[in-house]
Amino acid sequence: MYVVLEEIEGETARLVPDSSKEPLYVPVGELPEDYELGDVFLVEKKQDRAAIYLKRDIKEKERRLEVNRCKRKRLLNKSLNKKPDKH
């Protein structure tokens, strides 16, 4: 399961999954040292099932950013090409 680092509040990180599940809350200490908001992580369960391992996926983050740039560009072009209403 992929999650995105959305917010840091105090010593707690909120990670939002791609699915409609509730966010994950983990101690900031479980994040890699050089984390930043918007990072994408693959969540892997450890053997005891209660603990998780977060593996940063830089390529997935870049892919998502590119998809969003393309969507934004299409929306901007659509609004620029929109014909004005005649009243």
Sequence and secondary structure as in RCSB ss.txt:
>XXXX:A:sequence
MYVVLEEIEGETARLVPDSSKEPLYVPVGELPEDYELGDVFLVEKKQDRAAIYLKRDIKEKERRLEVNRCKRKRL
LNKSLNKKPDKH
>XXXX:A:secstr
 EEEEEEEETTEEEEEESSSS  EEEEGGGS TT  TT EEEEEE TTSS EEEEE HHHHHHHHHHHHHHHHHH
HHHHHS      
